[in-house]
Amino acid sequence: MLAFPRQALAQELVTALQGLSLLGDAHNGLFLAAPRRTGKSTFLQGDLRPALEAAGVVVVYVDLWADARRDPGALIAEAIARALQPQLGLVARTAKKAGLDKVSLGGWLQVDTSKIGKVDGLTLVDALRALHETAAKPVALIVDEAQHALTSEAGEAAMTALKSARDQLNQPGQVNLMLVMSGSDRDKLLRLVNTSGAPFYGSQVQRMPPLGPDFIAHLTGLIEAQRPSLAPVDTATLQQAFAAFGHRPQFFMTALGQVLSPLASLSGRFEPALLQAAQLQQAQDEAQMESDYLGLKPSEQAVLWRMLAQGTRFRPYDAEALRFYRDKTGKPVSVAQAQKALEALRQRMPALAWKSARGEYALEDAAMHRWYEARVAAGTWPPAPPQGLLPLEDD
């Protein structure tokens, strides 16, 4: 995979996280949203993390999708524990040389040296404070796919604890704890900030800028250097193809490798073939979503349609929603039937619906919103089954 450093963007974010930017609220928490596979995690680990470490910050990174079977709250706690272990290990060795079984950190926390690294009994607030004081450096906690924390009570509690840690460790003019929360779904990430009961109420979710012309220019330079016979490369067509791939570098680079392969039976320029591959991928993605929709029962289609139309305003069981379901199915739909339909959407493989620990629902894949909006704008919504096929019926 081609590495494309985004050091300028990383440095700007480090400045903002340190509270040194004139505008913005990143020192209270930076919330970044970007669609899946657009390079967000690569940027966080390959650019932002090294930039923070170069600025003298201890960085803790955790991906809440690394193991979807594990509770998000436990994943966050373990990531902090791993970062704390080497720091406490140094303190423990010093204590043992002095003949001590326990050591006091900053006069406020007693750590049992026989349990170093296990952080038994430590709250997240205490663990982060211990990490800050033992390292004698600011701490940055990067939580990738942070919206997944909302799927469990422990995950929600961890988010609340992180907000408390931020409030306790940071002082005016001094940022000791930097929080970076990223998500592949802006609507879900907003649930961390947009209500009075949200852990980070008042913060703003920002869209992470996608890779753009600078990435294409970098790539063009590599192609022309390695394959001089292809110069000059049509950068406008490459940019158009990249956009058709949804600014997803992995898919784009795979297709580029195929059209540039010596085994490819191409006659003429490679750029049109790349654009055709991008358009084919886009059509396949849309065909899959249409197939998923048409494979649902009428009540499930009605509920999914309501989710697509309402977005963050979706309320599954209110009177307007029940009227909507009745209008689209042609018969009354009870709360119990709507609940059964939502559960069916969640249990599909891959899942079409997402549920938070508070009982809030959203689309699992935000790309379906874009597909829906494009079809509505084109006047082709809702999808209709092919001629000769009968739609599924509810039991």
C-alpha positions as CSV (number, residue, x, y, z in Angstrom):
1,M,0.0,0.0,0.0
2,L,1.3,3.4,-1.0
3,A,2.2,5.6,2.0
4,F,1.2,9.2,1.5
5,P,2.2,11.3,4.5
6,R,-0.1,14.2,5.6
7,Q,2.4,15.9,7.9
8,A,1.0,19.4,7.5
9,L,-2.5,18.4,8.6
10,A,-1.1,16.4,11.5
11,Q,1.0,19.3,12.7
12,E,-2.0,21.6,12.5
13,L,-4.0,19.2,14.7
14,V,-1.2,18.9,17.2
15,T,-1.2,22.7,17.6
16,A,-4.9,22.7,18.0
17,L,-4.9,19.8,20.6
18,Q,-2.2,21.7,22.6
19,G,-4.6,24.7,22.8
20,L,-2.2,26.9,20.8
21,S,-4.6,27.6,18.0
22,L,-6.4,30.9,18.1
23,L,-9.7,29.4,17.0
24,G,-11.3,26.0,17.7
25,D,-12.0,23.8,20.7
26,A,-9.8,20.8,19.9
27,H,-8.0,21.1,23.3
28,N,-11.3,20.0,24.9
29,G,-11.6,17.1,22.5
30,L,-11.1,16.6,18.7
31,F,-13.9,14.6,17.0
32,L,-13.1,13.6,13.4
33,A,-15.5,11.9,11.0
34,A,-14.5,10.2,7.8
35,P,-16.1,7.4,5.7
36,R,-14.7,3.9,6.0
37,R,-11.6,3.1,4.1
38,T,-10.7,6.7,3.2
39,G,-7.4,6.6,5.2
40,K,-8.6,7.8,8.6
41,S,-6.9,5.1,10.7
42,T,-3.7,5.3,8.6
43,F,-3.5,9.0,9.2
44,L,-4.1,8.7,13.0
45,Q,-1.4,6.0,13.4
46,G,1.0,7.0,10.7
47,D,0.9,10.8,10.9
48,L,-0.9,12.2,13.9
49,R,0.6,9.8,16.4
50,P,4.3,10.4,15.4
51,A,3.6,14.2,15.3
52,L,2.3,14.1,18.9
53,E,5.2,12.0,20.1
54,A,7.6,14.4,18.4
55,A,5.9,17.2,20.4
56,G,6.7,15.3,23.7
57,V,3.3,13.7,24.2
58,V,2.7,10.1,25.4
59,V,0.2,8.6,22.9
60,V,-2.3,5.9,23.7
61,Y,-4.1,4.5,20.6
62,V,-7.1,2.1,20.7
63,D,-9.3,0.9,17.9
64,L,-12.7,-0.1,19.2
65,W,-13.3,-2.2,16.1
66,A,-10.1,-4.2,16.6
67,D,-12.2,-6.9,18.3
68,A,-15.9,-6.3,18.0
69,R,-16.6,-9.1,20.5
70,R,-14.9,-7.2,23.3
71,D,-16.6,-4.6,25.4
72,P,-15.4,-1.1,24.2
73,G,-15.0,0.1,27.8
74,A,-12.6,-2.8,28.5
75,L,-10.6,-2.1,25.3
76,I,-10.1,1.5,26.4
77,A,-9.0,0.5,29.9
78,E,-6.5,-2.1,28.6
79,A,-4.9,0.4,26.2
80,I,-4.3,2.8,29.0
81,A,-3.0,0.0,31.2
82,R,-0.5,-1.1,28.5
83,A,0.8,2.5,28.3
84,L,1.0,2.8,32.1
85,Q,2.8,-0.5,32.7
86,P,6.3,0.5,31.6
87,Q,6.0,3.8,33.5
88,L,4.8,2.1,36.7
89,G,7.4,-0.7,36.2
90,L,10.2,1.9,36.6
91,V,8.6,3.3,39.7
92,A,8.1,-0.3,41.1
93,R,11.8,-1.2,40.5
94,T,12.8,1.9,42.4
95,A,10.4,1.1,45.2
96,K,11.6,-2.5,45.5
97,K,15.2,-1.4,45.7
98,A,14.2,0.7,48.7
99,G,12.4,-2.3,50.3
100,L,8.9,-0.9,49.7
101,D,5.9,-3.0,48.8
102,K,3.9,0.0,47.8
103,V,4.8,3.4,46.3
104,S,2.9,6.7,46.3
105,L,2.5,8.5,43.1
106,G,2.3,12.3,43.6
107,G,1.0,11.7,47.1
108,W,-2.5,10.8,45.9
109,L,-2.4,7.2,44.6
110,Q,-1.0,4.1,46.4
111,V,0.1,1.5,43.8
112,D,0.7,-2.1,44.9
113,T,4.0,-3.1,43.3
114,S,3.0,-6.7,43.1
115,K,0.2,-5.7,40.7
116,I,2.0,-3.4,38.4
117,G,0.4,-3.3,35.0
118,K,-2.9,-4.8,36.1
119,V,-4.3,-1.5,37.3
120,D,-6.7,-3.4,39.5
121,G,-9.0,-1.0,41.3
122,L,-7.8,2.1,39.4
123,T,-10.4,4.2,37.7
124,L,-9.7,5.5,34.2
125,V,-9.2,8.9,35.7
126,D,-6.6,7.6,38.1
127,A,-4.9,5.6,35.5
128,L,-4.6,8.6,33.1
129,R,-3.4,10.8,35.9
130,A,-0.8,8.2,36.9
131,L,0.4,7.9,33.3
132,H,0.7,11.7,33.1
133,E,2.6,12.1,36.4
134,T,4.9,9.1,35.9
135,A,5.8,10.1,32.4
136,A,6.0,13.8,33.3
137,K,4.5,14.5,29.9
138,P,1.1,15.4,28.4
139,V,-1.0,12.4,27.4
140,A,-3.0,12.0,24.1
141,L,-5.7,9.2,24.0
142,I,-6.7,8.4,20.4
143,V,-9.9,6.4,20.2
144,D,-10.6,5.1,16.7
145,E,-14.2,4.2,15.8
146,A,-15.3,5.9,19.0
147,Q,-19.0,5.6,18.2
148,H,-18.7,1.9,19.0
149,A,-18.4,2.8,22.7
150,L,-22.1,3.8,22.6
151,T,-23.1,0.2,22.1
152,S,-22.5,-0.9,25.7
153,E,-23.1,0.6,29.1
154,A,-19.4,0.1,30.0
155,G,-18.4,1.9,26.9
156,E,-20.7,4.9,27.7
157,A,-19.3,4.9,31.2
158,A,-15.7,5.0,29.8
159,M,-16.6,8.0,27.7
160,T,-18.0,9.8,30.7
161,A,-14.9,8.9,32.7
162,L,-12.7,10.3,29.9
163,K,-14.6,13.6,30.0
164,S,-14.1,13.7,33.8
165,A,-10.4,13.0,33.3
166,R,-10.1,15.8,30.8
167,D,-11.8,18.2,33.2
168,Q,-9.5,17.2,36.1
169,L,-6.2,17.1,34.3
170,N,-6.5,20.2,32.2
171,Q,-6.1,23.7,33.5
172,P,-6.5,27.1,31.7
173,G,-3.4,27.4,29.5
174,Q,-2.2,23.9,30.3
175,V,-3.4,20.8,28.4
176,N,-2.3,17.6,30.1
177,L,-4.9,15.3,28.5
178,M,-5.7,15.4,24.8
179,L,-8.6,13.4,23.5
180,V,-9.0,12.4,19.8
181,M,-12.2,10.6,18.9
182,S,-12.6,9.3,15.3
183,G,-15.5,7.7,13.6
184,S,-16.5,6.3,10.2
185,D,-20.1,7.5,10.7
186,R,-20.7,11.2,11.5
187,D,-24.3,10.7,12.6
188,K,-23.2,8.1,15.2
189,L,-20.2,10.2,16.4
190,L,-22.6,13.2,16.9
191,R,-24.3,11.2,19.6
192,L,-21.2,11.8,21.8
193,V,-21.7,15.6,21.6
194,N,-25.1,16.7,20.5
195,T,-27.4,16.3,23.5
196,S,-27.3,17.5,27.1
197,G,-26.8,14.0,28.3
198,A,-23.9,13.2,25.9
199,P,-20.5,12.8,27.5
200,F,-18.9,15.6,25.4
201,Y,-21.9,17.9,25.0
202,G,-20.9,21.1,23.3
203,S,-18.0,19.8,21.3
204,Q,-18.1,19.8,17.5
205,V,-17.7,16.9,15.1
206,Q,-15.5,17.9,12.1
207,R,-15.2,16.1,8.8
208,M,-11.7,14.9,8.2
209,P,-10.6,16.2,4.8
210,P,-10.3,13.4,2.2
211,L,-7.3,12.7,0.2
212,G,-7.4,15.0,-2.8
213,P,-5.4,16.7,-5.6
214,D,-2.2,16.6,-3.6
215,F,-2.5,12.8,-3.3
216,I,-3.2,12.5,-7.1
217,A,-0.3,14.7,-7.9
218,H,2.0,12.6,-5.7
219,L,0.8,9.5,-7.4
220,T,1.1,11.0,-10.9
221,G,4.8,11.8,-10.2
222,L,5.5,8.2,-9.2
223,I,3.8,6.9,-12.3
224,E,5.7,9.2,-14.6
225,A,9.0,8.5,-12.9
226,Q,8.5,4.7,-13.1
227,R,6.8,4.6,-16.5
228,P,8.1,7.5,-18.5
229,S,6.2,6.3,-21.6
230,L,2.9,7.2,-19.8
231,A,3.8,10.9,-19.3
232,P,2.0,13.1,-19.2
233,V,-0.6,11.4,-17.0
234,D,-4.2,12.7,-17.3
235,T,-4.5,13.9,-13.6
236,A,-8.1,15.1,-14.1
237,T,-9.3,11.6,-15.1
238,L,-7.4,10.1,-12.2
239,Q,-9.1,12.6,-9.8
240,Q,-12.5,11.7,-11.3
241,A,-11.8,8.0,-10.9
242,F,-10.6,8.5,-7.3
243,A,-13.9,10.4,-6.5
244,A,-15.9,7.6,-8.1
245,F,-14.1,5.2,-5.8
246,G,-15.4,7.3,-2.9
247,H,-11.9,8.7,-2.2
248,R,-11.0,5.2,-0.9
249,P,-7.2,4.7,-1.6
250,Q,-7.2,0.9,-1.2
251,F,-9.8,0.3,-3.9
252,F,-8.3,3.0,-6.1
253,M,-4.7,1.6,-5.8
254,T,-5.9,-2.0,-6.5
255,A,-7.6,-0.9,-9.7
256,L,-4.6,1.2,-10.7
257,G,-2.3,-1.8,-10.2
258,Q,-4.5,-3.9,-12.4
259,V,-4.7,-1.5,-15.3
260,L,-1.0,-0.8,-15.1
261,S,0.0,-4.4,-14.9
262,P,2.1,-5.8,-17.7
263,L,-0.5,-8.7,-17.9
264,A,-3.3,-6.2,-18.6
265,S,-4.6,-6.5,-22.2
266,L,-5.0,-2.8,-22.6
267,S,-4.7,-0.9,-25.9
268,G,-4.3,2.8,-25.5
269,R,-4.2,4.9,-22.4
270,F,-4.7,3.5,-18.9
271,E,-6.7,6.4,-17.5
272,P,-10.1,5.6,-19.3
273,A,-9.8,2.0,-18.1
274,L,-9.2,3.2,-14.5
275,L,-12.3,5.4,-14.7
276,Q,-14.3,2.6,-16.1
277,A,-13.2,0.3,-13.2
278,A,-14.3,3.0,-10.7
279,Q,-17.7,3.4,-12.3
280,L,-18.1,-0.4,-12.3
281,Q,-17.2,-0.5,-8.6
282,Q,-19.7,2.3,-7.9
283,A,-22.4,0.5,-9.8
284,Q,-21.7,-2.8,-8.0
285,D,-21.9,-1.1,-4.6
286,E,-25.2,0.5,-5.5
287,A,-26.5,-2.8,-6.9
288,Q,-25.6,-4.6,-3.6
289,M,-27.5,-2.0,-1.6
290,E,-30.5,-2.3,-3.8
291,S,-30.4,-6.1,-3.5
292,D,-30.2,-5.8,0.3
293,Y,-33.2,-3.5,0.3
294,L,-35.3,-5.7,-2.0
295,G,-34.5,-8.8,0.0
296,L,-36.3,-7.4,3.1
297,K,-39.9,-8.0,4.1
298,P,-42.3,-5.1,3.7
299,S,-42.2,-4.0,7.4
300,E,-38.4,-4.2,7.3
301,Q,-38.3,-2.1,4.1
302,A,-40.6,0.5,5.7
303,V,-38.5,0.8,8.9
304,L,-35.2,1.1,6.8
305,W,-36.9,3.7,4.6
306,R,-37.8,5.7,7.6
307,M,-34.2,5.5,9.0
308,L,-32.9,6.6,5.6
309,A,-35.3,9.5,5.4
310,Q,-35.0,10.7,9.0
311,G,-31.3,10.2,9.8
312,T,-30.5,11.4,13.4
313,R,-34.2,12.4,13.8
314,F,-35.3,8.7,13.5
315,R,-37.7,7.6,16.3
316,P,-38.9,4.1,15.6
317,Y,-42.1,3.9,17.6
318,D,-43.7,7.4,17.6
319,A,-47.1,8.0,16.0
320,E,-45.6,9.5,12.9
321,A,-43.3,6.5,12.3
322,L,-46.2,4.0,12.8
323,R,-48.3,6.0,10.3
324,F,-45.3,5.9,7.9
325,Y,-45.0,2.1,8.2
326,R,-48.7,1.7,7.6
327,D,-48.7,3.9,4.5
328,K,-45.7,2.0,3.0
329,T,-46.9,-1.5,3.8
330,G,-50.6,-1.0,3.3
331,K,-51.6,-2.3,6.7
332,P,-51.1,-1.4,10.4
333,V,-47.7,-2.0,11.9
334,S,-47.6,-2.3,15.7
335,V,-44.7,-1.3,17.9
336,A,-43.9,-5.0,18.5
337,Q,-43.8,-5.6,14.7
338,A,-41.6,-2.5,14.2
339,Q,-39.3,-3.7,17.0
340,K,-39.1,-7.2,15.3
341,A,-38.2,-5.5,12.0
342,L,-35.4,-3.5,13.6
343,E,-34.0,-6.6,15.3
344,A,-34.1,-8.4,11.9
345,L,-32.1,-5.5,10.3
346,R,-29.5,-5.7,13.1
347,Q,-29.2,-9.5,12.8
348,R,-28.6,-9.5,9.1
349,M,-25.1,-10.3,7.8
350,P,-23.8,-7.7,7.2
351,A,-26.0,-5.8,9.6
352,L,-28.1,-2.9,8.2
353,A,-29.0,-1.3,11.5
354,W,-27.0,-0.2,14.6
355,K,-28.3,0.2,18.2
356,S,-26.7,2.1,21.1
357,A,-26.9,1.1,24.7
358,R,-29.6,3.7,25.1
359,G,-31.8,2.1,22.5
360,E,-31.1,4.6,19.7
361,Y,-31.0,3.3,16.2
362,A,-29.0,4.3,13.1
363,L,-27.9,2.8,9.8
364,E,-24.9,0.5,10.2
365,D,-23.3,1.8,6.9
366,A,-23.6,5.6,6.3
367,A,-23.0,4.9,2.6
368,M,-26.7,3.9,2.4
369,H,-27.6,7.5,3.2
370,R,-25.7,8.7,0.1
371,W,-27.3,6.0,-2.0
372,Y,-30.8,6.9,-0.8
373,E,-30.3,10.6,-1.4
374,A,-28.9,10.1,-4.9
375,R,-31.9,7.9,-5.8
376,V,-34.4,10.4,-4.4
377,A,-32.7,13.2,-6.4
378,A,-32.9,11.1,-9.5
379,G,-36.6,10.2,-8.9
380,T,-35.8,6.5,-8.7
381,W,-36.8,5.8,-5.1
382,P,-38.0,3.3,-3.9
383,P,-36.3,0.4,-5.7
384,A,-38.7,-1.9,-7.5
385,P,-38.2,-5.6,-7.9
386,P,-37.3,-6.9,-11.4
387,Q,-40.2,-8.0,-13.6
388,G,-41.5,-11.4,-12.7
389,L,-40.2,-11.4,-9.1
390,L,-42.7,-11.1,-6.3
391,P,-41.7,-9.1,-3.2
392,L,-41.3,-10.9,0.2
393,E,-44.2,-10.9,2.6
394,D,-44.3,-10.5,6.3
395,D,-45.2,-13.5,8.4
